[in-house]
Amino acid sequence: MVIALAVALRVMRINISDLSVAWSQGDLLSLYATAKSMIQNGWYTPNPYLGYPFVQDHTHFPLPDIFPLIQIKFWTLLTGNPFAGVNLLYLSGFPAVAGLTFALFRWLRMNRWIAVLLAISFAVLPWHFFRLGHTFFATYTALPIGLFAISVIASGRLDRSDGGRRWPLLALTIAATIIVGASGVYYALFMILLLAVVLVTQLITSRSLIASWRSLLVAAIMPVTVFVILLSIKLTSVTAADGTTVVRKIQQSVRFGGSISTLFTIGGGSRLGQNPFNSRLLKLAQHLGGEGLAQNNAVGVVAVTFTLVLALVVLAVTGRLPAWLRTIRKKASYWPALMVFAVLTFASAGLGAVFSAEVSAQIRGWGRMSIVIILVSLVTLGLAATPVLGRFRSKRAWLPPLIILPILAICLVDASTMKYRLDTVPGHAQAASMQAYMAQGVSQLGTDCAVLELPAAVYPEQGPILKMLDYNQLWPYLYSDGWKFSYGALRGTAEGNWAKTLSSSAPIKIKQAKAAGFCAIQISRSGFADPDSVVAEYRKLLGPPAASAANEWDLFSLAAVDPSPYTRSDVLEPVRAR
């Protein structure tokens, strides 16, 4: 665990002061805002500081990732800082993934030294660094926990009469299924699909399920947990939706599917990946989007190749298999079959796209299945290699570590050469700029102010507006203390569409804003084609800005504005009419 964290710190080159600033923009800003809402309100939704003059009701874009959200809550309680809360969740994922994966491998009776090598390799995959912007996917602790639950349920051990030893295992398995079900829809769905494949395979091969009623009930806990979480989120809504908050299209499941070639590609720019063969595969993947890239490492490539070859050999060879191959097949058990299914689901226009077309287009990111493929392949490789090293248990017990430790050292050195150094200079500069901006605004407008943000943008997933990146209007909120902002009301709701019902005429808009309870208007220059003329118009109407920052933000006070003939009731009528 310590080794995995040390590699991460070596690759990213960060220090303690970097924890309290933003590490990226885009989707990560929305997660920082989620953490700030936890500090202000106790939980991430509802948030009265966003979506003013209403509230941000995140139940219309639910976050069923309860397990990682609880971890963010823990870190924010510990630090009191939204940036540190999310950043620490991300960093803690390295030792957590390594430790849980090692525990899984040892549970499966994998050789200790092999388990160490493969667990650390899995924890420091390029995927872990590449997914920084999607922190919940980067902290993939749910996967080893899920495979543990699958292995227990598939073994039928929950139904054997072995005295009191069954009950601790039952309790642990139930806890594992609940954690997986509470770790987000994607990872929960991936584990549910793998579990279904195991049970169906057993039914076909043995005409009966090893797992009886108790195991099947435990297996059902995983999907039931997902359903209960989604239902509870829906029941806690405080605003009404029209059903169009975020709508996915079936075609997106093909776009966000995976490229099989990248499973055999060493990513991350490490030294082992700097060879002609790998370079050609990298060029092949250059036209792909980020979702389709497996982001594998050298050990993972070996594992995927071995598992796929083993699966093909077992399927192709007819008649009696050689003794050594029978031993490997027996140790590998159902894991190669799981890997083949995962690959078919991962591939663009594969089984994942079929699921999206026939069940729900809201699930589109099937390229994310690559991390499952890698873990299942590592399990297969480790289990197959264990009996080989097992021959040296007695007289040559020193030989396994002598073989594994140099390989581990090479892998760690290679991992430390990945090109994922985190540039925190922009984060520190943004922090200094926003803190000065908000301090200037508070000195002019007081500690209790509501800000209308222009241009009006929907939340979430607006996409860029000219040069204004998605979620960029969250920056002032992240560095505020008690102010309220118009951005953040959910799309697909009357509240989310309200800002666009205001007049396009600046003189009328400032009156409507004042009537609605706003004390200021903020211009995001990058969201306008001609920002200088927009700022000049509001300067003519409202006087000099109360605060400005980084040639991006201009904050104009509405203190002198007479809202008549508009009243708060008039301005909010489009929402109240719903």
N, C-alpha and C positions, 0 to 999 in steps of 0.2 A: 504493500500500500504506500509506504513512504517512498519507495523507488518510483512508482508511477507519478506521484506528486512532484518529486524532484525532477523527473524528465519534463513534466509540463511546465514547471517554473523555468527550467533551462531553455526550453523552446520559446516560451512566450517572453522571457526577459522582463518580468514585472517585479515590483517591490511593494511594500506595504502602502505607500502613499497612493499607488495606482488603484487600490481597491475602491476608493471613494469617488472615482470619476467614471464617466461613461466609456465603455470599451468599444462601442460601435453605435451606429444609428439604425434606421429602419425598424424592423420588428423588435429589436432589443429595446428601443425607446418605450414601446408599449408595455414591455415587461417591467422596466424601471418604474413606469407609471403605476402598474399593478402593485409593485412593492411600496410605493409611496402611499397609495390608497390604504394599504394594510396599516401603515404607520398612523395615518390620519383617522381612519374609520374602523380599524380593527380587522376588516376583511376587504377584499378587492372590489366588491360590489354590494350595494350601490355606492357611488362616489358623488357627493354633492358639490365637489370642487371642480368637476368637469361637466360639460353639457349644460352649463347655466344658460337660461334661467330655469332649467329643469335639473335632472341628475343624469349621470352616466349609469345606465342600467345594463350591465354586461351580461345579463342572462339571455339577451337576444343574440349574443355571440359567445356561447358558453365556454368556459374553461374547465373541463372535467378533470384536469390534471391536479387532483386534490393532493396527492402525495408530494409532488414537488412544490405546490403552493404552500403546504404546511412547512416544508423546509425553508422556503423564503420567509415565511412568518417567523420562524425560529431565528434566522439570521438577522432579520430587521429588528426583532426584539433585542438581540444581542448588540447590534451596532447602531440602531436608530438612523440608519442611512439607507435609502433605497438602492443606490448604486452598489454599495458594499453588500447589501443583502443578496442581490442577484449575482454579483461577481463571486461571492463566496459559495453560493449554490453551485455555480459552474466549476470552480476549483475543487470543491469537495467531491465532485463527481469522479475525479481521477482515482483517489484512494478508495472511494466507495465501490466503484466498478471493479477495480483490481481485487479488493477483498472479497466481494460477493462472488465474483467469477471463480476465484481460487476455491472458495467454499463449495461452489457447485461442482467443480472438477473433482475435488476430494470426495464429495458425496457420491459421485459416480465411480469412485475407486480408481481414479487416474493416478499415475505415479506422481509423487510429491514434486519432484524436480521438473517434470514436464508441466505440471499444473502451474508452478511458479512462472515458467517461461511463457506459457500461453496466456495466463491471466494478465500479466503485465503488458504483453503485446496487445491484447484486446483493449486494455484501458487507455493506451496511448495511440490508438489508431488515428490516422489523419482525419477521420470522420469527427472525432471528438473536438479537434481544433477548428475544422471547417464549419461545424454547426454552432459556433459561438452565438450567432444571431438568433438561432432557434434553441435556446438554452435547455428547454425541456427535452428536446431530442438529443442534445449533447450529453445530458446526464441520464444515460441509458441503464441505470441500475435495475429497472424493471425486467430487463431481459434475462440475466442470470437467475433472478427470483422466479420469473415465469417458467424457465426451463426446469428449475428445481421442482416446481409444482407439477409440471407435465410428467417428469420422470417418476415422481411418487405415485401420481394417479395411474399412469400406464403400468406400473409394476404390480399393482394390486395389493401392495403392502398394507393399505388402510383397511383391508377386509380380512387379513389373516389373523388368526387367534394366536397372539404371541404375548399374552399376559398384558401387563400395564404398559409395555413399551410402545404400543400402538397409539396411545392417547397423546403423548407429547408430539409425535410425528403428525398426528391428525391436526392438532392445534397449530403447529408450525405451517402445515400445508394450507390450512384455512386462511391464516394470516397472509401467506404468500399470494394466494388467489385474490384476496381483498386488495393488497398493495398493488398488484398488477392491474386490477380493474380500476383502481383510483389513480393510475399513472398516465392517463390520457387515452383518447380513443384509439390512436394508431398502434401504440405498443400493446394495448390490451387486445385490440382486434388481431394483431399478428399472432399473439400467444393463443388466442381462442381458435384461430384457424389451424395452427400447428397441433393443438390438442385434439381438434376434430379429426385431423389426418391420422394421428396416432390411433385413436379409437376406431376409426373406420378401417384402417389397415389391419388392426387386430381382428376385427369382425370378419374381414375377407379371408385372412390367412388361417384363422383358427375356428371360424364359424361361431365364435362366441367372444364376448368382451372379457378380457382379464378382469377389468374393473367391474365390480358389482354395484349395487345401489348406493352404497356409502361413497365410493369413489366418484360415481356419476353425480351425486349431489354436491360433492366438493367441487367437481369440475364446473357445475352450473353456477357456482358462486361468482366466477369471473365475469360472465356476461350480465348476471343479475346486478353486480356492483356497478357496472357501467350504466345500466338502465336506471337504477335507483339514483345515481348521482345526476344524470341528465334530467330525470323527472323532478328531483328536488330543486335543481337550478331553475327549471321552468316554473315551478310553483312559487318561487320567491320573486318573480318578476314584479316590478313596481310600475312599469309602463306597458302599453299595448304595442304590438308589432303587427305589420301587415303581411308577414311571412316572407319578406324579401330582404332580410338583413344581409346575408351573404349567400348567394346562390352559385353553386359550382356547375360546370358544364361537363357532360360525359367526355367530350373531347380532351378535357384537361387531364383525364386519367392516362391518356396516351402520352401527352406532353410531359407529364410528371412521372412517367414510368422510368425504368432503369435500363441502362446499357450493359448487357452481359459482358462485353469486352472489358469493362472497367473493373470487374471482379478479379481479373487477372493482371491488373495494372497497379504498380506501386505508386501511390500518390504522395502528396505532401512535399515533393521536391527533395527527398532524402537521397543520400549518396548511393544506396543500393539501387535506387530507381534510375540512376544515370547510366543507362546502358542502351545500346541500339534497339534491342527488342522492346524494352519498356518505352523508349522514346517514340517508337512508331505507334504503340498503343495510346500514348498520351496525345499524339497528333490526331488519332482517330476520334478521341473523345472531345477535341477542342470545340466542335460545333454543338455539343450537348449543353443543356442547362444544368444548373447545380444539382437539381433533384435527381438527375439520372446517373450521377457519378457515385461509384461505390465507396471511394476514398479508403482503399485498402492499404495494408503495409506488406512487407516482405513475408512475414510469418503467415499472415492471412492469405496471401496469394498461394503459398505452399499448401495451406490447409484446404482452400477451395479447390485447387487442382487435384489434390489427393482424394478428397471426398467425391468429386465428380467422376474421377477415373474409377474409384472403387464402386460407385453406384452403377456405372456403365458395365464394368466387368461382371459384377454379380448378375446384372440383367442379361448380359450377352452370353455368358458361359452356360452351356447346357450340360447335363450329366453331373457326375460327381466332381466336386471342386477339390483342388489340392488341399492337403491338411493345413498348410500355413494360411491359405486364403479362407478356409473355413473358420480358423481361429480369429482372423481379423474381422470376418463378417459377423461372427458371434459377438465379439467385443463391441463392434460398431452398432449392432442392434438396428433400431429403426432410424437412427440419426441420418444416414445417407438418404433415406426416403424423404425425410423432412427437408433436407437440403434441396433435393430436386424439386419438391413442391414449392419451396420458398423462391427458387430461381424462376420457376414458371409464373409465380405471382409477381415477382419483381420486374420481369421483363416488360418493356414497353409493348402495349397491345396484348398483354398476356392475361393470365387469370385475374389479376387485379383489375384490369380494365373491364373484364366480364362482370366482376363484382360491382363495379361502379355503374355499369349499364343496367344491371338487373336488380340491384339492391339499393344502393345510394350513391349518387354522383358527388355527394359531399365528401366522400373519402376518395382522394385523388392522388396522394403522394406515395404511390407504390414503389418508387425508387428508394424510399426509406427502408424497405425490406432488406436492403443490402447488409445492414448491420446485423440482422438476424441470420442471414446466410453465413456471414463470417463467423459468428459465435457457434452456430451448429457445426460448421466445418471444423472449427478448433476442437469442439467436443469429439468429433469423429476421429480427427488426427491423433488427439491425445489418448483416446481409448485404444486405438489401434497400435500406438507406439508403446503403450504400457507393458504388454506381455513381452515385448522385445527386451526392454530394460529389466523386466522382472527376472530374467535369466541370471542376472548378476547380483541377486539379493544376498547370497551367502558369502562366498569367498571373495567376490569382487564388488562389494557394496560401495567401494570408492569410485567405481567406474561411471555410474549414472551422473553424479554431479560433475565428474571430469568431462563428460560429453556435453551436458546441458549448460553448465556455467559459461564456457567460452561462447556458445551460441547466444546465450542471454546477453553477454557483454557486447557482442557484435550488434545485436538487435537494439540494445539501449543506446549505443553510440550512434547507430544509424538513425534511431528515432530522434535523438537530440539534434540531428542536423536538418530536421524538417524546417521548411521556410514558413513558419507561422509566428514570427516575432510580432508581438502586439505593440502597435504604435500608440502609446498613451499620450503623446504630446498634444494631439488635437483635443483629447478629452480634458486635459488640464487647462488648455487655452479656452475651451468652451466654458469650463467651470468658472474661471476667472472673469470671463466676459459676462456670463449670465448672472453671476453674483453681483457684479457692479451694476448691471442693468436693473435687476430687481431692487437693489438697495436704493438706486436713484428713483425708481418708481414709487417705492414705499415712502421715501422722504417727501415726494410731491403729492401723492394721492392717499397716503395712510395705509394702515395694515388691513383694512377691510374694503376690498375693491373687486368688482366683477368686470372682466375684460371681454369685449367682443373681438374675436380674431378674424382678420380678413387676409386672404380670400376665404370664403366659407368652404370648408372641406368636410366630407363625410368620414365617419369612423365606423369600422376599421377598413383597411384595404382600399383607400381612395386611389392610391397610386400617385405618382408625381404630378404636380400642377406646375407646368413649365419647369423651372429649376428648383422648386420647393419639393423636397423629398417627402415621401409618406411618413407620417407621424412627427414631422419636424415641429409642428405647432405644440407639441408636448414639452418642448424645452423650457419655456417660461414657467409652466406648472411645476416641473421637476425642481426648479430652484426658487419656488415661491413658498410662502408660509402664511396660509390663510386666504390667499386670493382665489377667486373663482374664474373659470374660463369657459368660453362658449364651445370650444372644440371638445369632442369626445362623446357627444350624444350619439347613440347607435343608429346607424343607417337602417332603413326599413321601418323606422318609427316616425311618428309625427314630430317628436322632439328632435330627432336627428335631422329632419328636413326643414326645421323651423327657420334656421338662419337664412336659408335660400328664399324664404317668403318675404324677407325684408326688401325694401325698395332698392333699385339699382342706382338711384340718385343719391349722391353723398349728402346733400342738405337734408333730405327726408330721412335717410338712414340714421344719421346721428340723433335726430329727434326720436325715432323709434327705439334706438338703443337706449337712450336716456329713460324713456318711458318704461322699458322692460327691466330697468334696474341696473344697467351697466354704468360704470363710472369712467370707463376709458375704452378707446378703440385702438387695437394693435394692428399695424400693417406689417405683413411679412413680405418684404421686397421681392424675394425670389419667386413669389407666386404671381407676379404681375408682369405683363409684357413690357410695360413702360412704368416702372416703379417710381421714377422721379416725378412724373406728372401726377401720379396718385398721391404721393406724399405732399407735393406742392398744393394739391387741391384741399387736402385735409388741414394742411398748415394754414391755408387761407381762411378756412372755416373755423378752426379751433385754436390757432396760434401755434407757437413752437412746440415740438414734442416734449412731453414731461420726462421722457427717457429714450435713449437710442443705444443700439449695440451692434457692433460688428458689421455695419453696413447692411444689416438684415432686418432689425426690429426698430420700429418707431411707434412709441406709445403716446397717444393723444388724450388729454383729459376732456371729459364731458361736463365738468363742473359748471361751466357758464352756459350750457345749452338749455334752452326752454323747450320741453318736450311737447307742449301744446301744438296742435289740437289732439295729440295722441295720448292715450292712457295705457297703463299696463294691461288692462283687460282687453283693449283694442288690439294691442300688439300680439298678445298671446292667444288671440281668438282662433287662429288656424289649428292650434293644438287642442284647445278646449272643445272645438267643434267635433273632434274625434270621440 
